[in-house]
Amino acid sequence: MTDSPDSTPDPSPRPSAVPSPDNRDEPAEPRREAPETVAVRAGRTHNGGALAPILWATSAFEVAPKDTRRLATTPRTPTFYTRHGNPTVRGFEDAVAALEGAEAALAFASGMGAISAVVLGLCGRGSHIVAQRQMYGGTLQLLGSVCPRFGIDV
């Protein structure tokens, strides 16, 4: 069975069973892959066994007309439009999550995309952000101009 491009692969390293030497009736201890192995294998679910990641350089994917509306309104669809999701980026995110032992990871095209997603995703009217004065100008503008319009105190 192969994964469809729309499926979200499990980024965690697969434990393998280690037989119990003393008592065969006890459950086997799971064995985690070495970090070096995870680094080589993680995020390569759709590579058909190849260790080098496939680079999906397309901006749009062929879609059946009947599926267009559903895919256009589904968050992070990996094979509709690259800004919504891309198998290469998803593989990178899966690899980072596996290496960090995290449930998931998100990759952004820029630092401002990442900071905006975090601030606007976690903060709302009545939130208070404490930030240093010396930082990237775009972040200062976000915190000084955009956040107050949303009722976020900085």
C-alpha positions in Angstrom: 0.0 0.0 0.0 1.3 3.4 -0.9 0.6 6.7 0.8 -1.4 9.2 -1.2 0.2 12.7 -1.5 -2.7 14.1 0.5 -2.0 11.8 3.5 0.0 13.1 6.4 2.8 10.7 7.3 3.6 9.8 10.9 6.9 11.7 11.5 7.9 9.7 14.5 10.7 7.1 14.2 9.3 3.6 14.1 10.2 1.5 17.2 11.2 -2.0 16.5 10.5 -4.9 18.9 13.4 -6.2 21.0 12.7 -9.6 22.4 12.8 -9.8 26.2 15.7 -12.2 27.1 14.3 -13.3 30.4 10.6 -13.7 30.0 9.1 -14.2 26.5 5.6 -13.4 27.8 6.4 -9.8 28.7 5.9 -7.2 26.1 8.9 -6.4 24.0 10.8 -3.1 24.7 10.5 -0.7 21.8 13.9 0.3 20.3 14.3 3.7 18.8 16.4 4.3 15.8 19.7 6.1 16.3 19.6 9.9 15.7 21.9 9.4 12.7 19.4 6.9 11.2 16.5 9.2 11.8 18.4 12.1 10.1 18.9 10.0 7.0 15.4 8.5 6.8 13.0 11.0 8.3 10.7 13.0 6.0 11.2 10.7 3.0 7.8 8.9 3.1 7.0 9.6 -0.5 10.4 8.9 -2.0 9.8 5.3 -2.9 12.8 4.1 -0.9 15.2 6.8 -2.2 17.2 8.6 0.5 17.6 11.8 -1.5 14.4 13.9 -1.1 12.3 14.4 -4.2 12.1 18.2 -5.0 8.6 19.3 -6.0 9.4 22.5 -7.8 5.9 23.1 -9.1 3.6 26.0 -8.0 0.4 24.2 -8.9 -0.7 20.6 -9.3 -3.1 19.0 -11.7 -6.5 18.7 -10.0 -9.8 17.2 -11.2 -12.4 20.0 -11.6 -14.7 18.3 -9.1 -12.0 18.4 -6.4 -11.0 22.1 -6.9 -13.3 23.7 -4.3 -12.5 21.1 -1.6 -8.7 21.3 -2.1 -8.8 25.2 -2.3 -10.5 25.4 1.1 -8.6 22.6 2.9 -5.7 23.9 5.0 -2.2 22.6 4.0 -3.3 20.5 1.0 0.1 19.2 -0.2 -0.8 18.8 -3.9 -3.0 21.7 -4.9 -1.0 24.9 -4.8 2.5 25.2 -3.3 1.6 28.0 -0.9 -1.0 25.8 0.6 1.4 22.9 0.9 4.1 21.1 -1.0 5.4 17.5 -0.6 9.0 18.7 -0.4 8.2 21.2 2.4 6.1 18.6 4.2 9.0 16.1 4.0 11.3 18.8 5.5 8.8 19.5 8.3 8.4 15.7 9.0 12.2 15.3 9.2 12.6 18.3 11.6 9.7 16.9 13.8 11.3 13.5 13.9 14.7 14.8 14.8 13.3 17.0 17.5 11.0 14.3 18.9 8.0 16.6 18.2 4.5 15.8 17.2 4.8 18.1 14.1 6.8 21.0 12.7 6.0 24.0 10.4 8.4 25.5 7.8 8.0 29.1 6.6 9.4 30.9 3.6 10.6 33.7 5.8 11.2 34.7 9.4 8.4 37.3 9.2 6.0 34.6 8.1 7.0 32.5 11.1 6.8 35.4 13.7 3.5 36.7 12.2 2.0 33.2 12.4 3.0 32.8 16.0 2.0 36.2 17.2 -1.3 36.3 15.3 -2.1 32.7 16.0 -1.6 32.8 19.7 -2.4 36.4 20.7 -5.6 38.3 20.5 -7.4 41.3 22.1 -6.2 41.7 25.6 -2.9 39.8 25.1 0.4 41.3 26.3 3.7 40.7 24.6 7.0 41.6 26.2 9.8 42.1 23.6 13.3 43.5 23.5 13.8 46.9 21.8 16.6 45.8 19.5 15.3 43.4 16.8 14.6 43.1 13.1 12.8 46.1 11.8 9.9 44.1 10.3 9.2 42.5 13.6 9.3 45.9 15.3 6.8 47.2 12.8 4.5 44.1 13.4 4.7 44.6 17.2 4.4 48.4 17.1 1.8 48.9 14.4 -0.1 45.8 13.6 -0.5 44.3 17.1 -2.1 47.4 18.7 -4.8 47.4 15.9 -5.7 43.9 17.1 -5.8 45.0 20.7 -2.5 43.3 21.6 -0.4 45.3 24.0 3.3 45.3 23.4 
